[in-house]
């Protein structure tokens, strides 16, 4: 489809998609930068409780009772996206965080839906 052939509805859809992708890219970049520069931040400043708990559960680790450090959660999320975390690997990048956050979002949405179904019936 060429640019001059775009219909008004197609332009609106494209603008909506770009806006959504910009928000997602901003959050991933923010997590990546804060994990590197301020690794000792509490995770609840960057993640909802369901999100950081999901990072532990999906990595088959028991969630801690206290709020963990942000960098710990960021590395767990990146491991879901393929980050290996070896000694010489450095810090996780945008792609592994994006892939891991996708899994976290699906898991959190699924558990919330399951809770709603359980409470409804």
TIVO-2410 file (N, C-alpha, C; in nm, 3 decimals):
# residues 121
REC num residu      c1      c2      c3 atome chaine
REC   1      X   0.085  -0.116   0.000     N      A
REC   1      X   0.000   0.000   0.000    CA      A
REC   1      X   0.090   0.123   0.000     C      A
REC   2      X   0.067   0.213  -0.092     N      A
REC   2      X   0.147   0.333  -0.103    CA      A
REC   2      X   0.087   0.442  -0.015     C      A
REC   3      X   0.172   0.538   0.023     N      A
REC   3      X   0.130   0.643   0.114    CA      A
REC   3      X   0.014   0.724   0.057     C      A
REC   4      X   0.018   0.757  -0.072     N      A
REC   4      X  -0.088   0.839  -0.130    CA      A
REC   4      X  -0.221   0.765  -0.137     C      A
REC   5      X  -0.221   0.633  -0.126     N      A
REC   5      X  -0.344   0.555  -0.134    CA      A
REC   5      X  -0.405   0.525   0.004     C      A
REC   6      X  -0.345   0.577   0.110     N      A
REC   6      X  -0.398   0.553   0.244    CA      A
REC   6      X  -0.533   0.620   0.261     C      A
REC   7      X  -0.626   0.550   0.313     N      A
REC   7      X  -0.758   0.604   0.346    CA      A
REC   7      X  -0.749   0.670   0.483     C      A
REC   8      X  -0.845   0.752   0.517     N      A
REC   8      X  -0.848   0.821   0.645    CA      A
REC   8      X  -0.846   0.720   0.761     C      A
REC   9      X  -0.924   0.614   0.751     N      A
REC   9      X  -0.928   0.511   0.855    CA      A
REC   9      X  -0.794   0.442   0.872     C      A
REC  10      X  -0.725   0.418   0.760     N      A
REC  10      X  -0.593   0.355   0.766    CA      A
REC  10      X  -0.493   0.446   0.835     C      A
REC  11      X  -0.501   0.575   0.809     N      A
REC  11      X  -0.411   0.671   0.871    CA      A
REC  11      X  -0.432   0.673   1.022     C      A
REC  12      X  -0.557   0.671   1.065     N      A
REC  12      X  -0.588   0.670   1.209    CA      A
REC  12      X  -0.536   0.543   1.275     C      A
REC  13      X  -0.552   0.429   1.207     N      A
REC  13      X  -0.502   0.302   1.262    CA      A
REC  13      X  -0.351   0.306   1.275     C      A
REC  14      X  -0.284   0.361   1.176     N      A
REC  14      X  -0.139   0.371   1.178    CA      A
REC  14      X  -0.093   0.463   1.291     C      A
REC  15      X  -0.161   0.577   1.308     N      A
REC  15      X  -0.126   0.669   1.415    CA      A
REC  15      X  -0.147   0.606   1.553     C      A
REC  16      X  -0.255   0.531   1.567     N      A
REC  16      X  -0.282   0.463   1.694    CA      A
REC  16      X  -0.175   0.359   1.723     C      A
REC  17      X  -0.139   0.281   1.622     N      A
REC  17      X  -0.037   0.178   1.639    CA      A
REC  17      X   0.097   0.241   1.675     C      A
REC  18      X   0.133   0.349   1.607     N      A
REC  18      X   0.260   0.416   1.637    CA      A
REC  18      X   0.262   0.472   1.778     C      A
REC  19      X   0.152   0.529   1.822     N      A
REC  19      X   0.145   0.582   1.958    CA      A
REC  19      X   0.162   0.471   2.061     C      A
REC  20      X   0.098   0.359   2.038     N      A
REC  20      X   0.110   0.245   2.130    CA      A
REC  20      X   0.253   0.192   2.132     C      A
REC  21      X   0.312   0.177   2.015     N      A
REC  21      X   0.450   0.127   2.008    CA      A
REC  21      X   0.549   0.223   2.073     C      A
REC  22      X   0.522   0.353   2.064     N      A
REC  22      X   0.611   0.451   2.127    CA      A
REC  22      X   0.606   0.439   2.279     C      A
REC  23      X   0.488   0.416   2.334     N      A
REC  23      X   0.475   0.400   2.479    CA      A
REC  23      X   0.549   0.274   2.524     C      A
REC  24      X   0.531   0.166   2.450     N      A
REC  24      X   0.599   0.040   2.485    CA      A
REC  24      X   0.751   0.058   2.475     C      A
REC  25      X   0.797   0.120   2.368     N      A
REC  25      X   0.942   0.141   2.350    CA      A
REC  25      X   0.997   0.231   2.461     C      A
REC  26      X   0.920   0.332   2.500     N      A
REC  26      X   0.964   0.421   2.608    CA      A
REC  26      X   0.981   0.342   2.738     C      A
REC  27      X   0.884   0.255   2.770     N      A
REC  27      X   0.893   0.179   2.895    CA      A
REC  27      X   1.011   0.082   2.893     C      A
REC  28      X   1.031   0.015   2.782     N      A
REC  28      X   1.143  -0.080   2.772    CA      A
REC  28      X   1.276  -0.006   2.787     C      A
REC  29      X   1.290   0.106   2.718     N      A
REC  29      X   1.413   0.184   2.726    CA      A
REC  29      X   1.435   0.237   2.868     C      A
REC  30      X   1.329   0.281   2.932     N      A
REC  30      X   1.338   0.330   3.069    CA      A
REC  30      X   1.384   0.220   3.164     C      A
REC  31      X   1.326   0.101   3.150     N      A
REC  31      X   1.367  -0.011   3.234    CA      A
REC  31      X   1.513  -0.047   3.212     C      A
REC  32      X   1.553  -0.049   3.086     N      A
REC  32      X   1.691  -0.083   3.052    CA      A
REC  32      X   1.788   0.017   3.116     C      A
REC  33      X   1.759   0.146   3.103     N      A
REC  33      X   1.847   0.250   3.156    CA      A
REC  33      X   1.848   0.253   3.308     C      A
REC  34      X   1.732   0.245   3.370     N      A
REC  34      X   1.727   0.248   3.516    CA      A
REC  34      X   1.791   0.123   3.578     C      A
REC  35      X   1.776   0.010   3.511     N      A
REC  35      X   1.841  -0.112   3.560    CA      A
REC  35      X   1.992  -0.101   3.560     C      A
REC  36      X   2.044  -0.022   3.469     N      A
REC  36      X   2.190  -0.003   3.460    CA      A
REC  36      X   2.240   0.107   3.552     C      A
REC  37      X   2.164   0.216   3.562     N      A
REC  37      X   2.214   0.331   3.637    CA      A
REC  37      X   2.172   0.331   3.784     C      A
REC  38      X   2.054   0.280   3.814     N      A
REC  38      X   2.003   0.276   3.951    CA      A
REC  38      X   1.953   0.135   3.985     C      A
REC  39      X   2.044   0.038   3.991     N      A
REC  39      X   2.000  -0.101   4.009    CA      A
REC  39      X   1.938  -0.130   4.146     C      A
REC  40      X   1.962  -0.045   4.245     N      A
REC  40      X   1.911  -0.072   4.379    CA      A
REC  40      X   1.774  -0.012   4.408     C      A
REC  41      X   1.708   0.042   4.304     N      A
REC  41      X   1.572   0.093   4.323    CA      A
REC  41      X   1.479  -0.022   4.361     C      A
REC  42      X   1.381   0.002   4.446     N      A
REC  42      X   1.282  -0.103   4.474    CA      A
REC  42      X   1.199  -0.130   4.348     C      A
REC  43      X   1.171  -0.255   4.325     N      A
REC  43      X   1.099  -0.295   4.203    CA      A
REC  43      X   0.959  -0.237   4.196     C      A
REC  44      X   0.899  -0.207   4.310     N      A
REC  44      X   0.762  -0.155   4.306    CA      A
REC  44      X   0.753  -0.012   4.254     C      A
REC  45      X   0.866   0.053   4.232     N      A
REC  45      X   0.866   0.184   4.167    CA      A
REC  45      X   0.852   0.172   4.016     C      A
REC  46      X   0.889   0.056   3.961     N      A
REC  46      X   0.888   0.036   3.816    CA      A
REC  46      X   0.786  -0.067   3.769     C      A
REC  47      X   0.743  -0.154   3.858     N      A
REC  47      X   0.655  -0.264   3.822    CA      A
REC  47      X   0.538  -0.273   3.919     C      A
REC  48      X   0.427  -0.322   3.869     N      A
REC  48      X   0.317  -0.357   3.958    CA      A
REC  48      X   0.358  -0.485   4.033     C      A
REC  49      X   0.297  -0.508   4.147     N      A
REC  49      X   0.331  -0.626   4.227    CA      A
REC  49      X   0.310  -0.755   4.146     C      A
REC  50      X   0.202  -0.760   4.068     N      A
REC  50      X   0.176  -0.879   3.985    CA      A
REC  50      X   0.288  -0.901   3.884     C      A
REC  51      X   0.345  -0.794   3.832     N      A
REC  51      X   0.450  -0.807   3.730    CA      A
REC  51      X   0.579  -0.862   3.790     C      A
REC  52      X   0.625  -0.806   3.902     N      A
REC  52      X   0.751  -0.856   3.955    CA      A
REC  52      X   0.736  -0.996   4.014     C      A
REC  53      X   0.619  -1.028   4.068     N      A
REC  53      X   0.597  -1.165   4.115    CA      A
REC  53      X   0.594  -1.264   3.998     C      A
REC  54      X   0.534  -1.222   3.886     N      A
REC  54      X   0.530  -1.307   3.767    CA      A
REC  54      X   0.670  -1.335   3.716     C      A
REC  55      X   0.760  -1.239   3.725     N      A
REC  55      X   0.898  -1.260   3.680    CA      A
REC  55      X   0.963  -1.374   3.758     C      A
REC  56      X   0.938  -1.379   3.886     N      A
REC  56      X   0.994  -1.488   3.968    CA      A
REC  56      X   0.926  -1.620   3.933     C      A
REC  57      X   0.794  -1.621   3.927     N      A
REC  57      X   0.719  -1.744   3.902    CA      A
REC  57      X   0.756  -1.804   3.767     C      A
REC  58      X   0.762  -1.722   3.662     N      A
REC  58      X   0.794  -1.774   3.529    CA      A
REC  58      X   0.937  -1.823   3.518     C      A
REC  59      X   1.025  -1.775   3.607     N      A
REC  59      X   1.162  -1.826   3.612    CA      A
REC  59      X   1.178  -1.939   3.713     C      A
REC  60      X   1.063  -1.990   3.762     N      A
REC  60      X   1.058  -2.102   3.855    CA      A
REC  60      X   1.136  -2.074   3.985     C      A
REC  61      X   1.119  -1.951   4.035     N      A
REC  61      X   1.180  -1.910   4.162    CA      A
REC  61      X   1.067  -1.860   4.252     C      A
REC  62      X   1.076  -1.888   4.380     N      A
REC  62      X   0.970  -1.840   4.470    CA      A
REC  62      X   0.978  -1.688   4.485     C      A
REC  63      X   0.866  -1.619   4.472     N      A
REC  63      X   0.868  -1.473   4.490    CA      A
REC  63      X   0.904  -1.438   4.634     C      A
REC  64      X   0.989  -1.338   4.653     N      A
REC  64      X   1.024  -1.300   4.791    CA      A
REC  64      X   0.908  -1.230   4.860     C      A
REC  65      X   0.910  -1.230   4.992     N      A
REC  65      X   0.806  -1.162   5.069    CA      A
REC  65      X   0.824  -1.011   5.061     C      A
REC  66      X   0.950  -0.965   5.063     N      A
REC  66      X   0.979  -0.822   5.053    CA      A
REC  66      X   0.996  -0.784   4.906     C      A
REC  67      X   0.980  -0.658   4.878     N      A
REC  67      X   0.996  -0.609   4.741    CA      A
REC  67      X   1.143  -0.620   4.701     C      A
REC  68      X   1.173  -0.688   4.589     N      A
REC  68      X   1.313  -0.703   4.546    CA      A
REC  68      X   1.365  -0.576   4.480     C      A
REC  69      X   1.494  -0.578   4.450     N      A
REC  69      X   1.556  -0.467   4.378    CA      A
REC  69      X   1.514  -0.470   4.232     C      A
REC  70      X   1.505  -0.355   4.170     N      A
REC  70      X   1.461  -0.345   4.031    CA      A
REC  70      X   1.550  -0.423   3.936     C      A
REC  71      X   1.682  -0.416   3.957     N      A
REC  71      X   1.772  -0.485   3.865    CA      A
REC  71      X   1.754  -0.636   3.870     C      A
REC  72      X   1.719  -0.690   3.985     N      A
REC  72      X   1.693  -0.833   3.997    CA      A
REC  72      X   1.574  -0.871   3.910     C      A
REC  73      X   1.468  -0.793   3.917     N      A
REC  73      X   1.347  -0.821   3.839    CA      A
REC  73      X   1.375  -0.800   3.690     C      A
REC  74      X   1.446  -0.696   3.657     N      A
REC  74      X   1.479  -0.668   3.516    CA      A
REC  74      X   1.558  -0.783   3.455     C      A
REC  75      X   1.654  -0.835   3.529     N      A
REC  75      X   1.733  -0.947   3.478    CA      A
REC  75      X   1.647  -1.073   3.464     C      A
REC  76      X   1.555  -1.096   3.557     N      A
REC  76      X   1.464  -1.212   3.545    CA      A
REC  76      X   1.375  -1.198   3.422     C      A
REC  77      X   1.324  -1.078   3.399     N      A
REC  77      X   1.241  -1.054   3.281    CA      A
REC  77      X   1.322  -1.076   3.154     C      A
REC  78      X   1.443  -1.025   3.152     N      A
REC  78      X   1.529  -1.042   3.034    CA      A
REC  78      X   1.563  -1.189   3.010     C      A
REC  79      X   1.575  -1.267   3.116     N      A
REC  79      X   1.601  -1.410   3.100    CA      A
REC  79      X   1.485  -1.478   3.029     C      A
REC  80      X   1.364  -1.431   3.054     N      A
REC  80      X   1.248  -1.485   2.981    CA      A
REC  80      X   1.258  -1.454   2.832     C      A
REC  81      X   1.325  -1.344   2.799     N      A
REC  81      X   1.342  -1.302   2.660    CA      A
REC  81      X   1.468  -1.356   2.595     C      A
REC  82      X   1.544  -1.439   2.666     N      A
REC  82      X   1.662  -1.500   2.606    CA      A
REC  82      X   1.795  -1.454   2.662     C      A
REC  83      X   1.795  -1.359   2.754     N      A
REC  83      X   1.920  -1.313   2.816    CA      A
REC  83      X   1.976  -1.425   2.902     C      A
REC  84      X   2.103  -1.455   2.884     N      A
REC  84      X   2.164  -1.567   2.956    CA      A
REC  84      X   2.226  -1.527   3.089     C      A
REC  85      X   2.266  -1.402   3.103     N      A
REC  85      X   2.318  -1.354   3.231    CA      A
REC  85      X   2.451  -1.413   3.270     C      A
REC  86      X   2.532  -1.449   3.172     N      A
REC  86      X   2.665  -1.503   3.204    CA      A
REC  86      X   2.756  -1.391   3.251     C      A
REC  87      X   2.869  -1.429   3.305     N      A
REC  87      X   2.962  -1.334   3.366    CA      A
REC  87      X   3.000  -1.221   3.271     C      A
REC  88      X   3.029  -1.250   3.147     N      A
REC  88      X   3.074  -1.148   3.053    CA      A
REC  88      X   2.964  -1.089   2.966     C      A
REC  89      X   2.838  -1.120   2.994     N      A
REC  89      X   2.728  -1.075   2.908    CA      A
REC  89      X   2.688  -0.930   2.928     C      A
REC  90      X   2.724  -0.869   3.038     N      A
REC  90      X   2.682  -0.731   3.063    CA      A
REC  90      X   2.537  -0.726   3.107     C      A
REC  91      X   2.476  -0.612   3.084     N      A
REC  91      X   2.336  -0.593   3.123    CA      A
REC  91      X   2.243  -0.625   3.007     C      A
REC  92      X   2.118  -0.661   3.036     N      A
REC  92      X   2.023  -0.695   2.930    CA      A
REC  92      X   1.991  -0.576   2.840     C      A
REC  93      X   1.958  -0.607   2.717     N      A
REC  93      X   1.924  -0.504   2.620    CA      A
REC  93      X   1.775  -0.493   2.597     C      A
REC  94      X   1.740  -0.406   2.504     N      A
REC  94      X   1.600  -0.376   2.477    CA      A
REC  94      X   1.523  -0.496   2.423     C      A
REC  95      X   1.585  -0.574   2.336     N      A
REC  95      X   1.512  -0.685   2.274    CA      A
REC  95      X   1.476  -0.793   2.375     C      A
REC  96      X   1.571  -0.831   2.460     N      A
REC  96      X   1.539  -0.935   2.558    CA      A
REC  96      X   1.438  -0.884   2.661     C      A
REC  97      X   1.445  -0.757   2.696     N      A
REC  97      X   1.344  -0.701   2.787    CA      A
REC  97      X   1.206  -0.697   2.722     C      A
REC  98      X   1.202  -0.658   2.596     N      A
REC  98      X   1.073  -0.653   2.525    CA      A
REC  98      X   1.010  -0.792   2.519     C      A
REC  99      X   1.088  -0.893   2.483     N      A
REC  99      X   1.035  -1.029   2.473    CA      A
REC  99      X   0.992  -1.081   2.610     C      A
REC 100      X   1.069  -1.051   2.713     N      A
REC 100      X   1.032  -1.093   2.848    CA      A
REC 100      X   0.908  -1.021   2.899     C      A
REC 101      X   0.898  -0.892   2.871     N      A
REC 101      X   0.781  -0.816   2.915    CA      A
REC 101      X   0.654  -0.864   2.845     C      A
REC 102      X   0.669  -0.911   2.723     N      A
REC 102      X   0.553  -0.968   2.652    CA      A
REC 102      X   0.501  -1.089   2.729     C      A
REC 103      X   0.592  -1.176   2.771     N      A
REC 103      X   0.552  -1.295   2.847    CA      A
REC 103      X   0.491  -1.257   2.982     C      A
REC 104      X   0.550  -1.157   3.048     N      A
REC 104      X   0.498  -1.111   3.176    CA      A
REC 104      X   0.355  -1.059   3.158     C      A
REC 105      X   0.334  -0.977   3.055     N      A
REC 105      X   0.201  -0.919   3.032    CA      A
REC 105      X   0.096  -1.026   3.008     C      A
REC 106      X   0.130  -1.128   2.931     N      A
REC 106      X   0.036  -1.236   2.903    CA      A
REC 106      X   0.005  -1.314   3.031     C      A
REC 107      X   0.108  -1.342   3.110     N      A
REC 107      X   0.090  -1.416   3.234    CA      A
REC 107      X   0.003  -1.338   3.333     C      A
REC 108      X   0.033  -1.209   3.350     N      A
REC 108      X  -0.044  -1.127   3.443    CA      A
REC 108      X  -0.189  -1.117   3.399     C      A
REC 109      X  -0.212  -1.096   3.271     N      A
REC 109      X  -0.349  -1.087   3.220    CA      A
REC 109      X  -0.423  -1.219   3.242     C      A
REC 110      X  -0.354  -1.330   3.218     N      A
REC 110      X  -0.416  -1.461   3.239    CA      A
REC 110      X  -0.451  -1.487   3.384     C      A
REC 111      X  -0.362  -1.451   3.476     N      A
REC 111      X  -0.392  -1.474   3.618    CA      A
REC 111      X  -0.505  -1.383   3.665     C      A
REC 112      X  -0.509  -1.260   3.614     N      A
REC 112      X  -0.619  -1.170   3.651    CA      A
REC 112      X  -0.753  -1.222   3.602     C      A
REC 113      X  -0.754  -1.274   3.479     N      A
REC 113      X  -0.878  -1.332   3.424    CA      A
REC 113      X  -0.919  -1.455   3.503     C      A
REC 114      X  -0.823  -1.537   3.540     N      A
REC 114      X  -0.854  -1.656   3.619    CA      A
REC 114      X  -0.913  -1.619   3.755     C      A
REC 115      X  -0.861  -1.515   3.817     N      A
REC 115      X  -0.915  -1.469   3.946    CA      A
REC 115      X  -1.058  -1.418   3.930     C      A
REC 116      X  -1.085  -1.346   3.820     N      A
REC 116      X  -1.220  -1.296   3.795    CA      A
REC 116      X  -1.317  -1.411   3.774     C      A
REC 117      X  -1.275  -1.511   3.700     N      A
REC 117      X  -1.361  -1.627   3.675    CA      A
REC 117      X  -1.389  -1.702   3.804     C      A
REC 118      X  -1.285  -1.717   3.886     N      A
REC 118      X  -1.300  -1.789   4.012    CA      A
REC 118      X  -1.394  -1.715   4.106     C      A
REC 119      X  -1.381  -1.583   4.111     N      A
REC 119      X  -1.467  -1.507   4.203    CA      A
REC 119      X  -1.611  -1.495   4.151     C      A
REC 120      X  -1.629  -1.506   4.019     N      A
REC 120      X  -1.765  -1.497   3.962    CA      A
REC 120      X  -1.842  -1.627   3.977     C      A
REC 121      X  -1.772  -1.738   3.985     N      A
REC 121      X  -1.847  -1.864   3.987    CA      A
REC 121      X  -1.799  -1.952   4.089     C      A
***
